[in-house]
Every structure is written in C-alpha cells, then in structure tokens.
Amino acid sequence: MHKVYHRVDNIAGNVVNVKARGVKYRELAEITSRRVSSLAQVIRLEGDSVSLQVFAGARGIATDAHVRFLGHPMQVPFSDDLLGRVFTGSAMPRDKGPALKDGLIEIGGPSVNPAKRIIPRNMVRTGIPMIDVFNTLVESQKLPIFARAGEPYNPLLARIALQAEVDVIVLGGMGLKHDDYLSFRDTLEENGALGRAVMFVHTAADPVVECLLVPDICLAVAEQFALANKRVLVLLTDMTNFADALKEISITMEQVPSNRGYPGDLYSQLAARYEKAVDFDTAGSITILAATTMPGDDVTHPVPDNTGYITEGQFYLRNGRIEPFGSLSRLKQQVNGKSREDHRAIMNAMIQLYAGYREVLEKQSMGFRMSAWDQKLLKYGARFEKEMMDLTVNIPLEGALDLGWKILADCFEAVETGIPSKLAEKFWPKKEGEKKT
Amino acid sequence: MSTTGRIIGVNGNMITVEFEGAVGQNEVAFARQGELRLMSEVVRIRGRHADLQVFEDTTGLAVGDAVEFTGEMLSVELGPGLLTRIFDGLQNPLPNLAEQCGFFLQRGMYLPALPRDTGWEFTPTAKVGDRVSAADTLGTVPEGIFKHRIMVPFRMRDVLTVEEIAAPGRYRIEDVVARLKDEQGEIHEIRMLQRWPVKLPIQAYAERLRPRDPLVTKIRIIDTFFPVARGGTYCIPGPFGAGKTVLQQLTSRYADVDVVIIAACGERAGEVVETLREFPTINDPRTGKSLMERTVIICNTSSMPVASREASVYTAVTLAEYYRQMGLHVLLLADSTSRWAQALREMSGRLEEIPGEEAFPAYLESVIAGFYERGGVVTLKDGSVGSVTIGGTVSPAGGNFDEPVTQSTLKVVGAFHGLSRARSDARRYPAIDPLDSWSKYASVVSDHDVAMARQMLQRGNEINQMMKVVGEEGTVIEDFMVYLKAEYLDAVYLQQDAYDAVDCATTSERQQYVFSVLLRVLRAKMKFDGKDAARQFFHRLTQATRDWNRMAMEAGEFKKQQVRLEAMLAEVSSHA
C-alpha cells in the first residue's frame, strides 16, 4: 500500500492536495520535494482528492513532489530511554542522542472512561503560599497559567516542576523562544531533574504546523508513563501558539470561523488535550500545567476563554504575582479540608479582606477620608502583598497558615475577619497580657 | 432489505455517503471499517448523497468503506434498571465498557443499556379484557425506592385489549409480560423493555398543567428570591469559575424531587467522577437510601466524541419523560447546554451551512426552545401528576450574556440565575447576581416580603455606587444604614457555605423562619453614634448570624443563638 503519488494538485498555505485512492482519514504521509521533505497528515477526504497538512510547512513543495502514504497515523517511540532526552515537535532528536525507533505508540488516543477515574486526593506542594494556601494544586489537575506575554510564566512553571514531588516531567514547548528552551533545560539540569524529564520542543523558528503535534505527543508519552504507575507532570507552553496553528489550518481549509478567526471546534480540540489529565484508579496520574498567553491581556479572548471552561481553574499571573482574584483551583476543596482545620477559614477570610483592601485603595486614590476600618484594611493589604503574594516567598503550607493568623491578628479583631468563632478561639494568636475570652 | 452505501468523503466527524435505496433524516447508520462498526446519524440528504455525523473518532475511515443504514432513528432503551446507572450519550453503560475495555473508551463498542438477565418482581395491575392505550400501566416492578410502572409502549396508537397478562412473578426485561390485541385484530407482545427515539417528546399524558408548586433546591437565594417550579425550566449562565457546576451538584444532591437525571454534556470528566463516586456514599434524607438510588448520570464529557453530546441531552430528557410517566417528579440538570450548541455549530460548519451569529446555525434558537419545551408538569391518564424540571447551565464566551446561546435560552425559560464574575471574585457564593436574575415562579416565602428585600438590595447597591463617588463622609447615616443592611442580608442569607454540613442545605421551613427574623432586622430603626459604630455592630451581627446558619435547627443552641441575636438587635433599636 506504500504507493507513491507524483502529482500535487493544489498547494494553499500549509495544505496540499493530491489525487489518491485507498487513503485512510488521519493517515500519515511522507512528502518529498526537491528541496524539502516532511511528514504530512490527511485532514480531509473528498472522493479521490486527499488534503494533507504538511508539518514542516508547504514552502518549497513543488507540484511534482512525491507523496508516499505510510498506512498509519502519527506514532512516537516510547521507552524509558526517553528520559533525559530532547526532541523536536515531530519527535526527532533535538539533542545529540540517537533516534529512537522502538515501542511505537499512536498519539491522540481515545479518552479515558470516566468510570475508571477516581476523585483526586493528593495535594501537590509547591511552597508558594498563593498556590498552597489559596488555590491548592492537586495531583491530576489540569491548570493553565494565564498571563500577558512578558510575564515570568516559564520560570514559574519550571519552579513548580522542580518543587512538586513527581516521578516524570514531560515538557512540551510550542513556539518556545530558543532562550526559554535553554533556560528550562538548564534549570532542570542544575537541579538534577533532567534525568526524570523528557522534552518535546517546538521553537519559534520551527514551522508553525509542527507545533500541532506537540501536545498529543507529550500526552501520549505521559499516558504510557502513568500507566506504568508513574506520577507525571506535563508542562505545556504556550497553548495559545497551539490554538493559533489550529486557526491557520482551519482558515486554509476554508472552514467557517466562529470567533476571531478560530475554528468552531476550538473548545473540543483543547478539551481533547487537557482531559488527558487523569488519576487512574490502579495506576499513576497525569497533572497538566499549561501556559496560555492572553493577547492584549484579555481573558475573553477565545483561547483563554475556552481554556477556562475546560481546565480545573486557572492562575492569573500579573505583574509577577499570582492574582488572588480570578485565580482558582477547582480541586482545592478535595484537599484543603484535610490539610489543617483552619486552612479553609484562613483562605476565605484573607481573600475577602484583601478584596476590601482593593476597594479602599480605589477610595484612597479618589482622595476620600479613610475611616478607622479603612486604615486597618490598608495596613493588612500591604502586609498581605509583601508576605504572601510575593513569588519569592517560599514556605510550606503550615508555615503560611501560621503567618496568616499572625497577619490577621496584627491588623484586626477576630470578629471583624468573619472567621467562625470556634476556629478563632482556637487559633487566634493571643496578644500579650490579653485574657482568653 | 436494509439500505447500504459507500463513503465518498471524510471531513472531521462528518462522512459523506453515496447510497442505494431509501434513507431517512436522523436515521442511524454504521460505518464499517473492517470489524469496527462506527455509529452515525444522517444529518442531511442530497440526491443520492447523505451526510452523516459519526458518533466516534473517524481516524482510519477511507473512501469506499461500506455503510449500513438501520432504518431506525436514534433510540434509547426504557425499562426497569435505569436508575443508579451511568451511561454515555448513546446510553452505553460506562462501567460495563470499563470492564470490557479497561481504562480507555474503545471505538465501535456498543453495549445494551439495560441488563438482560436481571429478574424483576412483576405485579400485574391490568386484567384480561381491559381496554388500554399507550402509557397505561399493565403492572409494576419494584425498582429501588420506586414502583416502576410497566406501561403499554408509547408508540402504540390504537386502543388495545389485554388478551393475556403475566402472573405475578419474576421476569426479565425481554420476557413477554402481556399480549395486546389492536383494532385490526393483530396481537402485540409486550415486554418490560421498550425503545423510544430520543428526538421525539413522549406525549402520552392527559393534560399539561401550569407549573405552580415550588421545587425546593435548599439554596436560599434560589428558593426565596429566584424560585424554580416543578415542571418549570431555568438556566444558569455564567463565566467560567463562577460556580455553575458546584451549584448544579448541590441541586442534584438536595433538590426535593423523586428522580434526578444529570446530563454532563461536554464538560469536565472530573466533575462527573465526583458525583459518581460520592453519591453512593451520601444518604438521601427523604428516603434514607443512597442518593444514587434516585439518580441517572448521562456522561458525555468534553473529550468524548462531539456528536454524541447532542445525543446526550436528548437521551437524558427522554429518560426524564419516561419516569415522569410513572407520576414522579424528575429534575434534569444539563451541564452545559453551550457545549451541545457548539457541537451543532461544528456540524453546521462541516455541512457548510450559511452561519448565523458567531457561526452558530440559524436553527439554534428553535432547537433550544424545542429542548426546554420538553419540561413540564402533566396529569397522566390515571390522574396522577408527574413533572420534568429542566435546569441548564450556559457557558457564554467571555462571560458575556449577549451571545446567541444565552439569549435563545432566556427566551424560553421561566427563571434566570445569572452568575457574576464580580460576586465570585469576592467569594460571595453562590454567585447568583441578585440584581440581574429573575424568576416567573412563586417563592417559598411571601412575594411581598421578597420584593421589599430585593428593593433593599437594589438600594444598597445604589448607595454603594454613590459612596464610591462622594465617599463615606458624604453619605447620610440613613443611607449608610440601608447599605449596611443590604450587605448584611447578602452576607447571611444570599451567601451560603456549600462546604458546611448544616449551611449547605436550608429547608423551606427554615428559610421561612430565618427570613422572618431577618426581615425584623431589615425593618428595624436603629440608632448609632457614627458610622464606625454602625459598621462594627453589623460586623458582629453578621458573624453571629452566620454562626446561627451553621447550627442545626433542631439543636438547642439554635434557639439560644436566636435569643442572642434578638438581644443584639434590641440594644440598638430606637423605639422613637
């Protein structure tokens, strides 16, 4: 069935058309022209006309290119030899190591049966109070970091990867700047984590379409590790580039765009990837952290918007800090009731008061007189920002909770915080010389 | 006899088929790929070409592959054994699929929805010679906590005569339990199992009524301010992270209905997992049995095939109508209808139809209306009353309610619970916006009192806005008091702690009781030395009332706390 076709009918964008028979949907083909050769995937069949999406881009492809259909969809090699290695967006070695050929697995496999999933139950400790206390990360969670281009989302991802207790780290880079790729690699190497990491990196210099494969490859590999009882952390950066590549292909294919040029199935496409995050009931788990840059810092842009509906929360990174408002871990309730009895109370009280502080700031900027209550909030807000929100703070959860009580007690009376009276009695730090009430 | 065809095009999950013979719209067909049979549905016919949406991943299909048409529309199995089960959008039982295929869903695996070899204890109620018609009860079997009616199949059009009825005893769902003779003298064998096409409403009832009785969800802001009626419809639009799903989960737990059908349509798998792992361990206070006994889950999560999302909401509503026919009150929760609308949009795009607003198809509105219209309260032929209440979440792009799905939904529902980002950011849960939301149904407390409370909320909000401009010092104390009272009402009544064992569910009796106490606070004339004193008092009052919310009504401390609250109130009340 490896018949070679010599006649390319149309070339538009990164899609070429050939006349061929017996071709299967989503099958892979090898396309070779005078200057370039690339893998391509069948994305539409219409009679004997076959549309192929060319991963290396159609630039340089001539109408006499040779097209050879391989009879199978995209596959990647899987074995423990992957660890410590770096590959391109189409799974070719990017480091100097040998190409791997064994244990081929198909990418983009079927969805996990919901009946085989379990309720996530393990907290992932990061040492960042804004995550551990306020929006706890949970094993098997899928969580994006929403940020403007220029925010330090990649260093944040790297830091979480290093501090989280996981067995395997899979990094998928899409349109990653070469510098960022190197700094990821160096950070992992310096901290001795490279040996448990595998990287699939599509850099900004590579053909755009190639980045379409990155999430699927990463997740297929992660899935195999998870089935082998490993706890896997998948880092995907930046998913907006992935969505843009989808947009490019769909426009080339003359699909009716739904919102700002993105295809109508953007939600399903993103969901198919993010939903690979899983805690298997008798095997390992996959946790996905992704960076999603927001063009124009606009969360209603289709990419962050659709992502937010799919993922189990989101972290907003703004001015180098994780924003307490809008940031959310949907799974925190699974674990923060078990960590320490005051965890939820501290979390709620501190955020509500911080919201009050923001309102007071607004009032202050308009030149209104500050009431006694406003003064308290101002004092509190400043300390909260300095001692909790700053990303350089690195303390374990318990330390952060104690710190929370201390900050509250320094600024307020217990009744003003809205903390249930029972908890306040137990945890409220006693001022010197004060009687227990 | 059956029609066959060949694939001539594949585009995503749509295939184009050239066929010989007759093909009907919405007919089910199977695309063959070797041993694999992929279920699909006809969505358009043009001459000898039919466009089909495939309910599975189409990877590997090729031009020339065979397609078999079945002549049937997409149908579900109805009969005892539906409750407690977890199905996908096409009614495949997911746990059984897991037994067969392991961790992953395999393409082309279809299993019967109802177990064939379970025996059910049948008690006949019809007698030989009775004249019966569609949906009349022939007998009953116990299914968990209910008497499951075995009915004359809904497809029967004539008045039939019972020729034979099974004696009391144990039967399987495919055993014949009755033989009926129609007007032409033809004999029909009746089994407990019947099939019904999901896209057609079941209409075998006497009369449709106006929804009047409240459906108590035990969520205060809903029952008191924006109530839902049994047989009514409501929608919950909201941006992501505003708490749509938590709200749906709470409703599915505490709502005062007989049967709950959860349609998880294109949303996160994790959320369904919570329901399906936790429900068996939670007791339903009404029955003492596990919550699962009254629940059916239809689960077609976001990574499962897109085309079956559409099927899943219809499957769910058909099951709801089936239990309604037994005189039960059924609540259908669909999360999220936007995903289903998006599935329509994807298919419409592949069909290259002329797009409407935001590329949604022009028929979106009528499809949504048709779905919500399947809710309702009816009297059945035997005089008993059953209802289907439909609550759907909507996930508007960008959290902007001015989009086609939200707008089409608002036109056809009876209550609107709009979630707001501002409220959820401020951790004011449930984040239903008390100023924007509305309901056409009757509250569990007096509508007059609710109107007064809403007015106070409205006024409090205006004063708050004004204070942002003129400052606190520029606000008169009377206005400031209104603002504090509105904030108080919000904090202790509208907000509810979903994770507190007592506060998470408030019965209608408790709502009436607590609301009457709060009304006294709202109406009280109070005197303070300055605004800071007033604010401090309300801090303390809020704290005390929230503690009160966390006390069980039967517990002695509940009364004591109320006395304390009233004492606090008396201290500051001016009797001038």
Contacts between the chains, C-beta under 8 A, distances in Angstrom:
chain1	res1	chain2	res2	distance
A	21	B	63	7.2
A	21	B	64	7.8
A	22	B	62	6.1
A	22	B	63	7.8
A	22	B	64	7.3
A	23	B	62	6.2
A	23	B	63	7.3
A	24	B	59	7.6
A	24	B	60	4.9
A	24	B	61	6.6
A	24	B	62	4.6
A	25	B	10	4.3
A	25	B	58	5.2
A	25	B	59	5.9
A	25	B	60	6.3
A	25	B	61	4.8
A	25	B	62	6.9
A	26	B	58	7.6
A	26	B	59	4.0
A	26	B	60	6.8
A	27	B	60	7.6
A	44	B	9	7.7
A	44	B	10	6.9
A	44	B	11	5.0
A	45	B	7	8.0
A	45	B	9	5.7
A	45	B	10	4.2
A	45	B	11	7.4
A	45	B	61	7.9
A	45	B	62	7.2
A	45	B	63	5.4
A	46	B	8	7.7
A	46	B	9	4.6
A	46	B	11	7.4
A	46	B	16	7.9
A	47	B	8	5.7
A	47	B	9	6.5
A	47	B	63	6.6
A	48	B	63	6.9
A	73	B	59	5.8
A	73	B	60	7.5
A	108	B	59	7.8
A	109	B	104	6.6
A	110	B	57	7.0
A	110	B	104	4.6
A	110	B	105	5.0
A	110	B	106	6.4
A	110	B	107	6.7
A	111	B	104	7.0
A	111	B	105	5.3
A	111	B	269	7.8
A	111	B	301	7.4
A	111	B	303	4.1
A	111	B	304	5.3
A	112	B	103	5.7
A	112	B	104	6.0
A	112	B	105	7.3
A	112	B	269	7.1
A	112	B	303	8.0
A	113	B	94	5.7
A	113	B	97	5.9
A	113	B	98	4.7
A	113	B	101	7.2
A	113	B	102	7.9
A	113	B	103	6.5
A	113	B	104	6.5
A	113	B	105	5.1
A	114	B	86	7.5
A	114	B	94	6.0
A	114	B	269	4.7
A	114	B	272	5.2
A	114	B	273	6.0
A	114	B	276	7.3
A	114	B	299	5.3
A	114	B	301	6.0
A	115	B	86	6.1
A	115	B	94	4.1
A	115	B	95	4.6
A	115	B	97	7.3
A	115	B	98	4.6
A	115	B	276	7.1
A	116	B	98	5.0
A	116	B	102	7.5
A	116	B	103	5.0
A	117	B	269	6.0
A	117	B	270	7.0
A	117	B	273	4.5
A	118	B	273	6.8
A	118	B	277	6.8
A	119	B	270	7.9
A	119	B	273	5.9
A	119	B	274	5.7
A	119	B	277	5.2
A	119	B	278	7.4
A	120	B	270	7.1
A	140	B	270	7.8
A	227	B	103	7.4
A	255	B	349	5.7
A	255	B	350	7.9
A	256	B	349	4.7
A	256	B	352	7.4
A	256	B	355	5.0
A	256	B	359	5.3
A	257	B	359	6.6
A	258	B	345	6.4
A	258	B	349	7.7
A	258	B	358	5.9
A	258	B	359	3.9
A	258	B	360	8.0
A	259	B	358	6.1
A	259	B	359	7.5
A	259	B	397	6.3
A	263	B	349	7.7
A	264	B	342	6.8
A	264	B	345	4.6
A	264	B	346	5.0
A	264	B	349	4.9
A	264	B	359	5.6
A	265	B	12	7.4
A	265	B	306	7.1
A	265	B	342	7.7
A	265	B	346	4.8
A	265	B	349	8.0
A	267	B	266	7.7
A	267	B	302	7.3
A	267	B	339	7.2
A	267	B	342	5.7
A	268	B	266	7.8
A	268	B	302	6.9
A	268	B	306	5.2
A	268	B	342	7.4
A	268	B	343	8.0
A	268	B	346	7.0
A	271	B	266	7.6
A	271	B	302	3.5
A	271	B	303	5.3
A	272	B	302	7.7
A	272	B	303	4.9
A	274	B	303	8.0
A	275	B	268	7.3
A	275	B	269	6.0
A	275	B	301	6.7
A	275	B	302	5.8
A	275	B	303	3.4
A	276	B	303	7.5
A	278	B	269	8.0
A	280	B	103	6.1
A	283	B	103	7.6
A	299	B	398	7.7
A	300	B	397	7.2
A	300	B	398	3.1
A	300	B	399	6.8
A	300	B	400	6.9
A	302	B	397	7.0
A	305	B	240	7.6
A	305	B	397	5.7
A	305	B	398	5.2
A	305	B	399	8.0
A	306	B	397	7.8
A	308	B	239	7.7
A	308	B	240	3.8
A	308	B	241	6.5
A	309	B	240	4.6
A	309	B	336	8.0
A	309	B	395	5.2
A	310	B	268	7.0
A	310	B	302	6.1
A	312	B	268	6.6
A	312	B	270	6.2
A	313	B	241	6.9
A	314	B	241	7.2
A	325	B	425	4.4
A	326	B	241	7.2
A	326	B	421	8.0
A	326	B	425	6.2
A	328	B	241	4.8
A	330	B	241	7.7
A	331	B	270	7.3
A	333	B	499	6.4
A	337	B	499	7.1
A	344	B	499	7.0
A	348	B	427	6.0
A	351	B	427	5.7
A	352	B	426	7.0
A	352	B	427	5.7
A	355	B	425	7.2
A	355	B	426	5.0
A	355	B	427	7.5
A	362	B	468	7.0
A	363	B	468	7.0
A	363	B	471	6.9
A	363	B	472	8.0
A	366	B	468	7.7
A	366	B	469	7.9
A	366	B	471	7.5
A	368	B	471	3.6
A	368	B	472	6.8
A	368	B	473	7.1
A	369	B	471	6.7
A	369	B	472	7.5
A	369	B	473	5.4
A	371	B	472	6.0
A	371	B	531	6.9
A	371	B	532	6.0
A	371	B	535	7.8
A	372	B	532	5.3
A	373	B	532	6.6
A	373	B	535	5.9
A	415	B	539	5.9
A	415	B	540	5.6
A	415	B	543	5.2
A	416	B	539	5.4
A	418	B	542	7.2
A	418	B	543	6.5
A	418	B	546	7.2
A	420	B	546	7.5
A	420	B	547	6.7
A	420	B	550	6.9
A	421	B	543	6.9
A	421	B	547	5.7
